[in-house]
Amino acid sequence: MNTRSEEGASRYSSLSRNIWISISLLLASHVGLLIWSASVHSPNMNEPCHMVAGLAHWKYGRFDLYNVNPPLIRMVATLPILVIGTETDWSQWNTPPPIRSEFLVGPDWVAANREAAIWQVMLARFACIPFSVAGALVCFLWSRDLYGNIPGLLACSLWCFSPAILGNASCITPDAHAAAIGVAASYAFWCWLQRPTWSIAMITGVLLGLTLLSKITWILLLPLWPLMWVFWQMTDSYLCLEMLLSRSFLRNAVQFSLIVGIGVNVLNCGYGYDGTFHLLGEFKFFSSTLSGKADGHGNRFQGTPLALCPIPLPDQFVYGADIQKHDHEKRPTAYLRGQTFNHGAWYFYIYALLVKMPSGVIALMIMTVGLKLLFAFQWYRLRDEFVLLAPSIIIIAAASSDRDYTAHMRYILPSVPFAFIWISQIAGTAFKFQSENGKPLSIGNSYTSRLISDHWCAVRQGVVVLTKCLATICVLSIVGSTLWHAPHWLSYFNEFAGGPANGYRHLANSNCDWGQDLLYFKQWQVDHPELSDVGLAYYGMFHPHDIGVEFIDVPVQIASNDELNLHGGCFDKPTGWYAVSANFVTGHTSWGYRANGSRVYYQRPYFGWFSRLTPVDRAGYSILIYHVTDEDLKRLDEEGVRIISPQCNAFKEQIEWEWKSP
């Protein structure tokens, strides 16, 4: 007996050691991929703005810059920048809300540092990598506790090789990092529900506060966790009136209050308790939702009893939620499958997941759902899986219910790790289809019943073998697809969507083109020295001149010849080579730069005419390169497309007439 026990312990120790070796290799690979992506991509549209906001937090203790996101991630990101030093230009700070000053100060910081801004952002990205490593570890631990070691390994793999995680975690924008902290807090909360001790309660409270400091989306946890705790208590098999009055239940209630109290205090501590406990009636809101006015500028709670309620949150946290809602209420342009629109679409995020998640992940999800419904639904896991999946479902539902704006899949990225953990059970013992005593399930004692039972068990075991084979293929396809398109994970689209080369035909903005490929375009110019005059229409917060990229202006599309004649223009033949950001090809309106160094706002889809042409090359996957010929111009003219050449005298007048900064 002792020999058998020793052999069993040895096998368990060997398995555990092999699992942790595998986890270490996964994490090392993950870190290497993140460093690669962080090193080769130019700062995305939002990163310079996060940089200046983080610096302002540290230097001045102010949190009004980029207040639509809490400060934790960018404060961590800018720590190394404080050590090495950086040039700053705060001259455009303090513009009155709801104008977002960070989008004015950010470009000024880039202009002050020029090429140095590239490696400073890179250092800031490196500082955020530990968040993603922590997210991978939590995926392993939670899945291991629920389903076993092998599922834990699968959950960790799904995180480490997720293009969405890799693309966003290699930036200082908070989405992937907030997903990691949020799943860590949720795991701690589940551990506390399982074993409610004071130490776990305090750890959970601290993690809750850090989660609230990472992304404003996580405010959803404050109403969700009480509901989850009540659900957990109500589904306890030993719940009765006496238990509700027992010391243990009251202790749990006090511990839960402690969790929330610590969480809110950590949130306020992150803001230095700046503006905490302002009365609700003292706020000046800008969104119609909170102001009660169609044009904003007010407070719908003034004159009501709620106006006297003190808000136990930092005022900039509250203002950030209001400004974010105000921005959405302006209904910016969104894009989906060749169509632009100015409203929310409930199906947008579902579609985004279907085209941006690796096809292997989608297949694993379908298999897991099918097997759970057909063979392996287990009531005793209901509470655990409710706690696991509720945050994911709530985040997707809340984002999809926005009637004003649905545009960025990263908004629902915090929901992804919960799905990874739930999917991972397909690799474990949950689908062995056995009773709890380990024996095959039986449906009777008669000879016929035993035959049916044996046959059914054989069918189910066959399904298990097939499932494991398919799951292995899916995992290999996920890793292969992710590495094949490395390091262009921000632009990743799965094979069913046509891959990243066709991503702009499905989605735009941060789903495809976030300005991340300017360095790739610079290298493209080096590789093509014979092309001296290349036009560039670049979407981003980084002026191409600041890193030595020379270019000419790209011709713009106008409504008709009448508009051109109105400005006394001409109609040259703008043949040549042009590089255009995918966002502009899809008709996106945003900031851009001209060859003379000025920064302008494209209020119309001036470069949408390129969508009628086929790119001949790419810089990364977000900058499309076209060779416009006389034949192309003739065909466009026949289709009624009118273009102003940058060499045309009317070009300057057109710019002055229409391109005005908002």
ABEGO torsion letter per residue (X at the ends): XAAAAAAAAAAAAAAAAAAAAAAAAAAAAAAAAAAAAAAABBBBAAAAAAAAAAAAAAAAGBAABGAABBAAAAAAAAAAAAAAEBBBBAAABGBBOABBAAAAAAAAAAAAAEAAAAAAAAAAAAAAAAAAAAAAAAAAAAAAAAAEAAAAAAAAAAAAABAAAAAAAABABAAAAAAAAAAAAAAAAAAAAABBBAAAAAAAAAAAAAAAAABAAAAAAAAAAAAAAAAAAAABAABBAAAAABAAAAAAAAAAAAAAAAAAAAAAAAAGGBGBGBBAAABBBABAAAAGBAAEGEBAABGBAAAABBBABBAAAAAAAAAAAAAAAAGBBBBBGGBBBBBBBAAAAAAAAAAABBAAAAAAAAAAAAAAAAAABBAAAAAAAAAAAAAAAAAAAAAAABAABBABAAAAAAAAAAAAAAAAAAABAAAAGBBAAGBBBBAEABAAAAAAAAAAAAAAAAAAAAAAAAAAAAAAAAAAAAAAAOABAAABBBAAAGEAAAAAAABBEAAABAGAAAAAAAAAAAABAABABBBBBBBEABBAAAAGBBBBBBBBBBABAAAAAAAGBBBBBBBEBBBBBAAAAAGBBBBBBBAAGBBBBBABBAAAAAAABBBABBBEAABBBBBBBAAAAAAAAAAGBBBBBAABAAAAAAAAAABBBX
